[in-house]
Amino acid sequence: MTSYEERGGLAVADRDATLVAQLRGRVDGAAEELVGAYGDRVYRLAIRITGSPSDAEEVTQDALWTASRKIDSFRGAAAFGSWL
């Protein structure tokens, strides 16, 4: 695998495909994997929108919890990170 694939292209797509499959299969630890993979990204967006660390934490928790519950609505028409 090239460094490009590791950073952006295929590695992220493969990671996301695995994560989506685990979330859909309700695999133990899948929600924690979601938090590890996207928690910081969601928090950074939430802090820019809310301007409040405590509100951003709550928004992040709600967004990730909702994504894990509604994973079956992800159709793959966009990248998983965009859907999230």
C-alpha positions in Angstrom: 0.0 0.0 0.0 1.3 3.4 -0.9 1.5 6.3 1.5 -1.4 8.0 -0.4 -3.6 4.9 0.1 -2.7 4.7 3.8 -3.5 8.4 4.4 -6.5 9.1 2.3 -7.9 6.8 -0.3 -8.2 3.1 0.2 -7.2 2.7 3.9 -10.0 5.1 5.0 -12.5 3.5 2.7 -11.6 0.0 3.9 -11.7 1.2 7.5 -15.1 2.8 7.0 -16.5 -0.3 5.2 -15.3 -2.5 8.1 -16.7 0.0 10.7 -20.1 0.2 8.9 -20.3 -3.6 8.7 -19.5 -3.9 12.4 -22.1 -1.3 13.4 -24.7 -3.0 11.3 -23.8 -6.3 12.8 -24.0 -4.9 16.3 -20.5 -6.2 16.9 -19.2 -5.6 20.5 -16.9 -2.6 20.5 -18.1 -1.2 17.2 -19.5 2.0 18.8 -16.1 2.5 20.5 -14.4 2.1 17.1 -16.8 4.8 15.8 -15.8 7.1 18.6 -12.1 6.4 18.0 -12.3 7.0 14.3 -14.6 10.0 14.2 -14.9 11.5 17.7 -12.3 14.2 17.3 -13.6 15.2 13.8 -17.2 15.5 15.0 -16.1 17.4 18.1 -14.0 19.9 16.1 -17.1 20.6 13.9 -19.4 20.8 16.9 -17.1 23.3 18.7 -17.0 25.5 15.6 -20.7 25.5 15.5 -21.6 25.8 19.2 -18.6 27.8 20.5 -19.0 26.0 23.8 -16.9 22.9 24.8 -19.7 21.5 27.0 -22.3 21.9 24.2 -19.8 20.4 21.7 -19.3 17.4 23.9 -23.0 16.8 24.1 -23.5 17.3 20.4 -20.7 14.9 19.7 -22.1 12.3 21.9 -25.6 12.7 20.4 -24.3 12.6 16.9 -22.2 9.4 17.4 -25.0 7.7 19.3 -27.5 8.5 16.6 -25.2 7.4 13.9 -24.6 4.0 15.6 -28.4 3.5 16.0 -29.3 4.7 12.5 -26.5 3.0 10.6 -28.9 1.1 8.5 -30.0 4.4 6.8 -26.4 4.8 5.5 -26.7 3.8 1.8 -23.1 4.4 0.8 -24.0 7.1 -1.8 -21.5 9.4 0.0 -18.4 8.7 2.0 -19.3 7.5 5.5 -17.6 10.5 7.1 -19.7 12.9 5.0 -22.9 11.0 6.0 -21.9 11.2 9.6 
